[in-house]
């Protein structure tokens, strides 16, 4: 073959290769766009199904309505102790886990506060003090939100209400989460089968049933540590959901929600959170109100320490921009609340 024909054939092969690469790129772009449109439509349908407005336009602690991305907001995550098999419509349903998240838009930061289920506090819809877990039995999320606002003195703008089924299915759809199991444990599963979940101490990948057992167990420590475990698991779900490899799993996550989640977040609100997290995972800080066991009445309650509660209220109000920032600690180092910024320390 002469040099001229060689150059011609080589040039032809290059053009063919470029065409193939361009075709592949265009095909991937079309498929990616189609998948994105499919996910958006699927998410919108699921969001519409899950949407449930409260019987109020806004919190009584707000002067005007807020919205994600533009304002500092709060979201109350309510885990309820039921499932389809246990009877999701039971009148005896209680909140099994309460975690309030405050989001500061300018700082791109999140503060998580766990509220132990046996916390003794005033429940507005009941008209008296009781365990905060009992608030849900009066008027569902509305009563629980009222009790949380009364306790922490901050507005609850949004809520996400999930039962066991949604919790398990979301984690399974993500392919499990990585979490620190602080000790060997045996725990009942979501169907109340005794010792069905067996876990060994250490960092490991947990499926939905295992993560639920770790979040629920009350046999190995106390309600404060239980709250820290729930915060850790919530952070692990956030980490997995925001990881690059999880985008192909979003369809399964959306399907997992189904009828097992209710929220007053609209589809547009949810889209705003993707913008919030677009620059990477927000800085997450976990807080716990200090307290003590109380059996003085013959019934067990978790009594909060007043100075610790006031400290937490100030931090949350500052984070939401409702008062000047007072979150810096005193020089004495004496703190009245438990603070954790590293999920690995929540053991």
Backbone torsions as a table, in degrees:
resi	resn	phi	psi	omega
1	UNK	NA	130.9	179.3
2	UNK	-77.1	165.6	-175.3
3	UNK	-60.9	-37.3	-177.6
4	UNK	-65.2	-45.6	179.0
5	UNK	-66.0	-35.7	179.0
6	UNK	-62.3	-45.9	178.8
7	UNK	-62.7	-38.9	-179.9
8	UNK	-64.6	-45.0	179.5
9	UNK	-66.5	-38.7	179.3
10	UNK	-64.7	-42.2	178.6
11	UNK	-64.6	-37.7	179.1
12	UNK	-65.2	-41.0	178.9
13	UNK	-64.2	-38.2	178.5
14	UNK	-63.1	-44.4	179.7
15	UNK	-63.4	-38.4	178.8
16	UNK	-64.3	-43.3	179.7
17	UNK	-62.6	-43.5	179.1
18	UNK	-61.9	-42.6	179.4
19	UNK	-61.5	-42.8	179.5
20	UNK	-62.8	-45.1	-179.6
21	UNK	-64.3	-41.7	178.3
22	UNK	-64.2	-40.1	178.7
23	UNK	-63.4	-44.0	178.4
24	UNK	-62.4	-43.5	-178.9
25	UNK	-62.1	-45.0	179.1
26	UNK	-64.3	-40.8	179.4
27	UNK	-62.5	-44.6	178.9
28	UNK	-63.7	-40.0	179.3
29	UNK	-63.2	-43.9	178.9
30	UNK	-63.5	-46.0	179.7
31	UNK	-63.2	-41.7	-180.0
32	UNK	-64.4	-42.5	178.9
33	UNK	-65.0	-42.3	179.2
34	UNK	-62.8	-42.1	178.7
35	UNK	-64.6	-40.5	178.9
36	UNK	-62.9	-44.0	178.3
37	UNK	-62.7	-41.7	178.9
38	UNK	-60.0	-45.3	-179.6
39	UNK	-65.2	-43.0	-179.3
40	UNK	-61.3	-45.8	-179.9
41	UNK	-64.3	-42.0	179.4
42	UNK	-63.9	-43.2	179.4
43	UNK	-64.7	-40.1	179.8
44	UNK	-63.0	-42.1	178.3
45	UNK	-63.5	-43.0	179.8
46	UNK	-66.5	-39.7	-179.9
47	UNK	-64.7	-40.6	178.6
48	UNK	-64.7	-36.2	178.9
49	UNK	-68.8	-37.0	-176.6
50	UNK	-83.2	-17.2	-174.1
51	UNK	-66.0	129.8	177.6
52	UNK	-147.3	107.4	-176.4
53	UNK	-73.8	146.4	173.7
54	UNK	-78.7	162.2	179.4
55	UNK	-84.4	48.6	175.2
56	UNK	-159.4	152.8	179.4
57	UNK	-81.3	-35.6	-179.6
58	UNK	-157.2	168.9	176.7
59	UNK	-64.2	144.6	176.5
60	UNK	-66.5	-14.3	178.9
61	UNK	-90.8	4.1	177.0
62	UNK	-110.0	140.4	174.9
63	UNK	-79.3	-31.3	177.6
64	UNK	-148.3	163.2	-177.6
65	UNK	-64.9	144.9	177.3
66	UNK	-114.6	167.9	175.9
67	UNK	-147.7	148.4	-179.0
68	UNK	-58.6	153.8	178.4
69	UNK	78.4	-35.1	-179.4
70	UNK	-96.7	-25.3	-175.2
71	UNK	-130.3	162.7	168.9
72	UNK	-76.9	129.8	-174.4
73	UNK	-133.3	170.8	175.6
74	UNK	-129.9	147.9	177.4
75	UNK	-132.4	129.5	176.2
76	UNK	-100.1	118.8	175.3
77	UNK	-91.7	121.4	-178.0
78	UNK	-115.9	115.5	174.1
79	UNK	-99.8	120.6	-177.0
80	UNK	-104.0	148.2	-172.6
81	UNK	-87.9	60.6	174.3
82	UNK	-148.4	172.2	176.6
83	UNK	-155.8	175.7	177.7
84	UNK	-60.3	-41.9	-177.4
85	UNK	-69.7	-35.9	-178.2
86	UNK	-81.5	-14.3	-179.9
87	UNK	103.0	82.3	-173.8
88	UNK	-65.9	-19.8	-177.3
89	UNK	-95.8	12.6	-177.7
90	UNK	-61.7	138.8	178.0
91	UNK	-73.2	-11.8	-178.8
92	UNK	-92.6	9.8	-179.1
93	UNK	-60.8	136.2	177.2
94	UNK	-129.2	162.0	174.6
95	UNK	-80.4	126.4	-178.8
96	UNK	-96.2	-22.6	179.4
97	UNK	-147.0	133.9	177.4
98	UNK	-130.1	119.7	176.9
99	UNK	-132.0	120.0	176.7
100	UNK	-95.9	127.9	176.3
101	UNK	-111.9	128.3	171.8
102	UNK	-108.6	136.0	-176.7
103	UNK	-118.7	122.6	177.1
104	UNK	-100.6	115.5	-172.4
105	UNK	-67.7	-41.1	-177.3
106	UNK	-68.3	-41.9	-177.9
107	UNK	-82.8	-14.5	-171.8
108	UNK	51.0	51.3	-178.3
109	UNK	-127.9	156.1	-179.3
110	UNK	-130.8	136.8	171.9
111	UNK	-116.4	131.6	179.9
112	UNK	-112.8	128.6	178.1
113	UNK	-123.2	121.5	175.7
114	UNK	-90.2	140.0	178.2
115	UNK	-117.9	110.1	-179.8
116	UNK	-55.1	141.2	-174.1
117	UNK	-64.1	-24.3	-178.9
118	UNK	-95.1	11.3	179.2
119	UNK	-57.8	128.0	-179.3
120	UNK	-86.9	115.4	-175.7
121	UNK	-154.1	167.4	179.1
122	UNK	-77.4	131.3	177.8
123	UNK	-110.5	105.7	-175.6
124	UNK	-52.6	-44.1	-177.6
125	UNK	-69.8	-17.5	176.9
126	UNK	-93.7	-28.2	-178.9
127	UNK	80.8	13.0	179.2
128	UNK	-156.9	172.8	178.9
129	UNK	-82.9	146.7	178.4
130	UNK	-167.6	-178.6	173.4
131	UNK	-67.0	137.3	-175.7
132	UNK	-65.6	-23.2	177.4
133	UNK	-62.4	-25.7	-178.2
134	UNK	-78.5	-14.9	-177.6
135	UNK	-59.7	-37.0	-175.8
136	UNK	-59.6	-29.8	-176.9
137	UNK	-69.8	-14.7	-178.8
138	UNK	-83.2	-55.7	-179.1
139	UNK	-149.0	41.9	176.0
140	UNK	58.7	-140.8	-177.8
141	UNK	-56.8	-34.9	-178.0
142	UNK	-59.4	-44.8	-179.9
143	UNK	-69.2	-38.6	178.4
144	UNK	-65.1	-42.8	178.2
145	UNK	-61.3	-42.6	178.3
146	UNK	-60.5	-40.3	-179.9
147	UNK	-68.6	-38.8	179.5
148	UNK	-67.7	-41.8	176.9
149	UNK	-62.8	-39.7	178.2
150	UNK	-63.9	-38.4	-176.4
151	UNK	-74.7	-48.8	-171.3
152	UNK	-97.7	-7.1	176.1
153	UNK	58.5	35.5	173.2
154	UNK	-134.3	152.8	179.2
155	UNK	-71.0	144.4	169.5
156	UNK	-104.8	107.5	-174.8
157	UNK	-82.7	-39.4	-177.3
158	UNK	-136.1	160.5	175.7
159	UNK	-137.4	152.6	171.4
160	UNK	-129.3	116.7	-175.1
161	UNK	-109.9	115.9	-177.3
162	UNK	-127.2	142.4	172.7
163	UNK	-99.1	-177.6	-175.7
164	UNK	-58.1	-40.7	-176.1
165	UNK	-60.4	-45.8	-179.4
166	UNK	-63.9	-43.4	-179.9
167	UNK	-58.1	-48.8	-178.1
168	UNK	-65.7	-47.8	-174.3
169	UNK	-66.6	-36.7	178.4
170	UNK	-63.6	-46.2	180.0
171	UNK	-64.3	-42.7	178.6
172	UNK	-64.3	-38.4	179.0
173	UNK	-64.4	-30.0	177.9
174	UNK	-80.7	-5.0	-177.7
175	UNK	84.1	22.1	-179.5
176	UNK	90.0	170.8	178.6
177	UNK	-129.9	155.1	175.7
178	UNK	-94.1	124.0	-176.5
179	UNK	-145.1	158.8	177.8
180	UNK	-93.7	116.8	174.1
181	UNK	-89.6	115.6	-170.3
182	UNK	-75.7	-13.6	-178.2
183	UNK	-164.2	162.5	172.9
184	UNK	-64.8	137.5	-179.8
185	UNK	-147.4	151.8	169.8
186	UNK	-123.9	129.0	-174.0
187	UNK	-145.2	153.1	175.4
188	UNK	-68.8	157.2	178.9
189	UNK	-93.4	-171.4	-176.8
190	UNK	-66.8	-15.7	177.4
191	UNK	-99.4	11.5	178.0
192	UNK	68.2	22.7	175.4
193	UNK	-78.9	120.6	-173.4
194	UNK	-63.5	135.2	175.9
195	UNK	55.2	28.6	-179.4
196	UNK	-75.3	-25.4	-179.9
197	UNK	-107.4	121.6	178.8
198	UNK	-123.0	121.1	-178.8
199	UNK	-127.4	147.5	176.2
200	UNK	-102.8	152.2	179.7
201	UNK	-61.7	139.7	174.8
202	UNK	130.8	171.6	178.0
203	UNK	-77.0	131.0	-177.5
204	UNK	-160.9	168.3	176.2
205	UNK	-89.1	127.9	-177.5
206	UNK	-113.8	139.1	171.5
207	UNK	-83.6	-178.6	-174.5
208	UNK	-61.9	-45.0	-179.2
209	UNK	-64.5	-40.0	179.3
210	UNK	-67.2	-42.0	179.0
211	UNK	-64.4	-38.6	178.2
212	UNK	-63.8	-43.3	179.4
213	UNK	-61.5	-41.3	178.6
214	UNK	-65.7	-38.4	-179.7
215	UNK	-70.7	-32.4	-172.1
216	UNK	-90.5	-29.7	-169.1
217	UNK	-54.8	139.4	-179.8
218	UNK	-127.6	13.1	-171.6
219	UNK	-96.8	-11.7	-169.9
220	UNK	-113.9	-15.4	179.5
221	UNK	-149.7	-127.4	-179.0
222	UNK	-139.7	-179.3	-175.7
223	UNK	-66.6	-28.7	177.3
224	UNK	-66.4	-48.3	178.5
225	UNK	-65.2	-34.0	176.4
226	UNK	-61.4	-42.5	177.4
227	UNK	-63.2	-38.3	178.8
228	UNK	-66.2	-38.4	177.2
229	UNK	-62.9	-41.3	179.5
230	UNK	-65.5	-38.5	176.2
231	UNK	-63.0	-43.7	179.9
232	UNK	-60.3	-43.6	-178.5
233	UNK	-67.3	-39.6	177.6
234	UNK	-61.9	-41.1	177.2
235	UNK	-65.3	-39.0	179.6
236	UNK	-64.0	-38.4	176.9
237	UNK	-64.7	-43.2	177.7
238	UNK	-60.1	-46.0	-179.2
239	UNK	-59.1	-45.8	-177.2
240	UNK	-68.6	-42.1	-178.2
241	UNK	-64.8	-32.1	-177.8
242	UNK	-90.8	-4.2	-179.9
243	UNK	-72.1	149.6	-174.6
244	UNK	-60.5	-35.2	-176.3
245	UNK	-75.0	-5.4	-174.7
246	UNK	-91.1	-7.2	-175.0
247	UNK	-61.0	-34.8	179.9
248	UNK	-73.2	-10.4	-178.0
249	UNK	-98.6	-3.9	-175.6
250	UNK	-62.0	-33.7	178.1
251	UNK	-59.0	-43.8	178.2
252	UNK	-66.3	-37.5	178.5
253	UNK	-64.1	-43.1	179.6
254	UNK	-62.0	-43.6	178.5
255	UNK	-64.1	-33.8	-176.6
256	UNK	-64.5	-30.1	-177.6
257	UNK	-64.9	-55.0	175.2
258	UNK	45.2	-133.3	-178.8
259	UNK	-87.5	4.3	-172.0
260	UNK	-98.2	8.6	176.5
261	UNK	-137.0	140.1	173.1
262	UNK	-129.7	143.2	-179.0
263	UNK	-157.4	154.2	173.6
264	UNK	-97.4	13.3	172.3
265	UNK	-81.2	124.2	176.7
266	UNK	-77.7	171.0	177.7
267	UNK	-62.0	-37.9	178.6
268	UNK	-65.6	-37.9	176.5
269	UNK	-61.7	-44.5	-179.2
270	UNK	-62.4	-40.1	178.1
271	UNK	-60.7	-34.1	179.7
272	UNK	-62.8	-32.0	-179.8
273	UNK	-68.7	-28.7	174.7
274	UNK	-65.3	-37.4	174.9
275	UNK	-64.9	-39.4	-178.5
276	UNK	-60.8	-38.7	-175.0
277	UNK	-97.5	3.1	-174.5
278	UNK	-60.1	-33.7	-179.3
279	UNK	-82.1	7.3	-177.6
280	UNK	117.9	173.3	-178.2
281	UNK	-63.9	129.1	179.3
282	UNK	-63.5	159.9	174.9
283	UNK	-72.1	119.1	-176.1
284	UNK	-110.8	129.7	178.2
285	UNK	-124.5	133.8	-179.1
286	UNK	-108.1	139.9	-178.3
287	UNK	-129.8	148.3	177.7
288	UNK	-137.1	130.9	177.9
289	UNK	-76.0	131.2	-179.7
290	UNK	-74.2	149.2	-179.6
291	UNK	-166.5	-165.9	-177.4
292	UNK	-154.1	158.8	177.6
293	UNK	-72.9	140.5	-179.9
294	UNK	-137.0	116.6	176.9
295	UNK	-119.3	20.7	-173.7
296	UNK	-63.6	-25.3	-179.0
297	UNK	-97.6	-1.0	-175.4
298	UNK	91.1	-10.0	175.2
299	UNK	-115.2	137.5	-178.8
300	UNK	-74.7	130.8	172.7
301	UNK	-134.4	155.1	169.3
302	UNK	-102.2	110.8	-178.5
303	UNK	-93.6	126.9	179.6
304	UNK	-82.4	144.9	174.8
305	UNK	-80.3	127.5	-171.8
306	UNK	-58.4	-44.1	-177.2
307	UNK	-67.1	-35.5	177.3
308	UNK	-68.0	-41.6	179.2
309	UNK	-61.8	-44.0	179.2
310	UNK	-62.2	-39.8	179.0
311	UNK	-61.5	-45.1	179.4
312	UNK	-65.6	-42.0	177.7
313	UNK	-57.5	-44.0	-180.0
314	UNK	-63.2	-42.4	-179.2
315	UNK	-63.0	-45.9	-178.1
316	UNK	-67.2	-41.7	178.6
317	UNK	-62.8	-39.6	177.8
318	UNK	-66.3	-42.6	-178.4
319	UNK	-64.1	-32.5	177.7
320	UNK	-85.4	-1.8	179.2
321	UNK	76.6	21.8	-179.4
322	UNK	-89.0	-9.2	175.4
323	UNK	-159.3	165.5	178.6
324	UNK	-58.1	152.0	-177.7
325	UNK	-66.2	119.7	177.4
326	UNK	-124.7	25.3	-173.4
327	UNK	-79.2	-13.8	179.8
328	UNK	-69.4	142.5	-176.0
329	UNK	-83.5	158.6	178.7
330	UNK	-72.3	160.3	-178.8
331	UNK	-64.3	-23.8	-177.0
332	UNK	-68.7	-21.3	-178.7
333	UNK	78.4	4.0	-179.3
334	UNK	-82.2	111.8	-178.5
335	UNK	-113.2	147.7	-179.2
336	UNK	-109.3	14.1	177.6
337	UNK	-143.1	157.7	178.7
338	UNK	-90.7	129.5	-176.2
339	UNK	-126.3	134.4	178.7
340	UNK	-139.5	125.7	176.5
341	UNK	-106.4	-18.8	-178.6
342	UNK	-105.6	118.9	-179.1
343	UNK	-56.8	-27.9	-178.4
344	UNK	-69.3	-17.0	179.9
345	UNK	-85.3	-7.6	-177.6
346	UNK	-85.3	77.4	-178.5
347	UNK	-123.6	NA	NA
